[in-house]
């Protein structure tokens, strides 16, 4: 198998399908020169990502700069994939937005109160799928 057969780009629909099948991702924020990464459990809502958070550094950073990355990956012994959502995060403000979000299957993984809903609205979604296998012989004859 060649390297081109071992790595495949995922289309947007396939990215959303894979995101919807998972519930733990990583949110990357940045304020000035400082980058942070936070694990968050989430739910896909349409073509957006929704998560809950408590008051604290994550919510503060999203208020200071709403540009974010959101990444989810998964692997088995044979295959792996990774999806990255680039976009901006917005805190749900209206009672209608919060009531709608409350109806979604999204509860904290740890027993803490998380009153704030945040929606990641994508500007782009990209992903790749990988076939896993042994490393090729690095020192033998290579195909051109």
Secondary structure as UniProt FT lines:
FT   HELIX           3..6
FT   STRAND          7..10
FT   HELIX           12..20
FT   STRAND          24..31
FT   TURN            32..33
FT   STRAND          34..45
FT   TURN            46..47
FT   STRAND          48..53
FT   HELIX           57..64
FT   STRAND          67..75
FT   STRAND          79..91
FT   HELIX           95..102
FT   STRAND          116..131
//
